[in-house]
Amino acid sequence: MIRFEHVTKSYADGTTAVDDLSFEVAEGELVTLVGPSGCGKTTTMKMVNRLIEPTAGRIYLDGADISTIDPVELRRRIGYVIQQVGLFPHKTVLENTATVPHLLGWPRKKARDRAAELLDLVGLDPSQYGDRYPEQLSGGQRQRVGVARALAADPPVLLMDEPFGA
């Protein structure tokens, strides 16, 4: 499903964040990147959804070279939970959770129903939390909304960057 072939990411200042990384993740596999702060874990994940472009090498998703896929289209196919949650402060919890289904053109009711289902799954009663804004939640609750949002469109790939740090 995901394949890295000799991927490197170097920056203009001479820093190499990822050096000649090759690995493969089959469909259904769970992979955890473990290492000290600054070793390239986040950079590696951001290269999968093209938030960061590799300097060298190739990354494949379902056999397709991701450099040939429109970055916006690619990102809509990948669930991503970032370290600092990244919820939209001007949107309610339910609206935040339904973001990707809305972007994919799902009917409003289907997107809201899916968002409510996932909020319930992560332990946030949608009738109690759905109309709240991120600032009205604890850090742990915001993290759970971020996880629900990443799962909302049932993506085949889910990237989680320290999703439970809170």
N, C-alpha and C positions, 0 to 999 in steps of 0.2 A: 504494500500500500504506500509506504513512504520509503524512499531510498536516497541516501546521501552517497555521492561518489566523489571522493577527494575534494571535499568542500573546505574552502579557506575563506576567512574574513579578516582582512587587514585594513587598518585605517591610515590616513595620510601622515599621522604623527609617528608611524612605525609600529604601533601596537598591533599585534596579531591576536585577535580574540578567539578564533577557531582556526586550527591548523591541520589540513589534510584529513578531515573527518569523513569516514566511510562507515555506514551501517545500514541495515534494512529493518523495517518494522512491518510485519505481516498483518493482514486484516485480523482484527480481534485481539491483537497483542497489546499489552500494556507495558510501556517503557518509562523508566524513571531516570532522569539525568541527575547525578549526585556529584557534588564537588564543592570546593571552597568558593566563597564570594569572588567574582571576577574571573572565573575560569571559562566562561563562554556558554553557560547553560541557557540564559535568556537570549543571547545572540543566536544560538542554534535554533531555538523555537521561533524567533522572529524571522529567521530566514525561510522557514517552512511556509509562512503566510506572506512573505515578501514585504514585511515591514522593514526588513534590512535585506539588501541584495548581497549575495556572496561575491567575493573578489575572484574566486576561482572554483572550479568544480561544478557539478550539476546536482540538482535535487529533483526527484521524480515523485509524483503523486498519482497513484493508479496507472503507472507506466508513462504518464505524460510529463515532459520537462516543464516544471512550473514557470520557467522564464518565458515560455510561450503562451501562458495563460494570463488574461487580463487580471491585474492584481485585485481589483474590486470583486470581480467574479470569483476569484480564488478564495478570498477572505470570507465571502458569503457561504462557502462550502466547508469552512473550518470553524469549529467552536473554539473560542479563545478566552481564557480567564487570566487577566493580568495581575501582577503583584499588588497594585494599588487600586484594585476593583474597577475603576474607570466607568462608573455609572454616570448617566447624564443627570445633572442636578436639577434641571428644569422639567424632568419627566417623572411621573409616578413610578412606583415599583412595578406595577402591572405594565405600564408603557415601556419601561426599560427592558423588562423580560421579553416583551413582544417585538423588540426592535428588528431583529433579523427576519422573522416571518413577515413583518410589514415590508421590509426592503425587498423581500423575495416575491412580493405581490400577493401574499395570502389574503383571503377575505378577512375583514376586520374581526368578525365573530370567531372564526377559526383561530386567528392569532391570539386573541384575548383568552379563548378557552384553553389553548395550549399553554399560555403564560400562567393562567390560574392553576392548571394541572401541575406544572413544574414548581410553582411557589409552594403548593401543598406538599409536593415531593421533598422539598428541602426544608420543610418544617415551618413555613411561613403561611399561615391561613390567609388566603387571598382576600377574604371578606374583612379581615382585620388589618392587613398590611398593604393590600393592592393600591389603595388611594394615597398612601404615604409617599413622601419624597425621601431620597437617600439621606439627607441631613437628619431625618427623624428616626433613623435606624442606628443600632449599634454597629461597630466594626464587623462583628461576626455575622450579623444579619445582612449587611451590605455584601459581604463575601458570598453568602448563600444566594443572594439575588444575582450576583455575577456568574455563579455556577449555573443557575437556572437559565439565565440569558444565553450562556454558551451552548446549552442543550436544546434551546427552544426550537430550532429548525431540524433537530435530529441529525446533526452532521456526522459524516462518516469518520471525521478526524476531530479530536478534541485535544487542544493544547492547554495545559494548565501550568502557569508560572507562579509557584508558591500560593496556590489558591486558598489555603487555609491558614495563612500567616496571622490573620486576626484572631 
